[in-house]
Amino acid sequence: MIDQLMILAETGENATGGVTPPMVGIGVFIILMILLGLTYLTGGTHQRKRGKSDQHGDD
């Protein structure tokens, strides 16, 4: 799919002088990094484990 996107960007640039293929690649990379960051933040694996003294509730 990405190879088709690059071909489309290349033909579009040649036809109209639009966005260059490297800019499309950089844009795709940035979007994927943002999605990876959101996945990391919402995944919960980066959170600290609670110790016994940190737990709330009736013990």
N, C-alpha and C positions, 0 to 999 in steps of 0.2 A: 504494500500500500504506500509506503514512504517513497519507494522508487518511482511510483506513478505520480506522486505529488511533486517530486523533483523534476520529472520530465514535463509535467504541466507548468511548473514555474519557469523552466527553461524556455519552453515555447511561448509562454506569455510574455517573458522578458524580451524575447526576440521580436515579437509581434508589436508590442505596445511600449516597450521601454519601461516596464513595471518593476516589480520586486525581483532582485537577483536570487538565484538558487541558494547561495550561502546564507542569505538573510532568512529564507524559508527554513533552512536547516537549523539555524540558530533559534528561530522562533519556536520550532517544534521541540528543540532541546529545552528551552526555557519553560515551555508548557509542561513537559514531562517532569522537570525538576520541581515545579510548583505542585503538581499532583503527588509526587513522591513525598514532598514536605508535608502536605496535608494528610497523607496516609500515615506518616510517622507521628504527627501530632495527635491524630485521632485514634491511633492504634493502641496506645496505653502501655507499650513496652518500655517507654522512656521514663515512666513514673517510678518513684522510689517505693520499695516495699515498706509496709508499716511494721514497726516493731511491736512488741507486746505492750509497751507503755504508751504507744501512739493510738491504740485502738480505742474506739468509743463503744459504749454499751455496757451491759451488765456482765461483769466477769466474776 
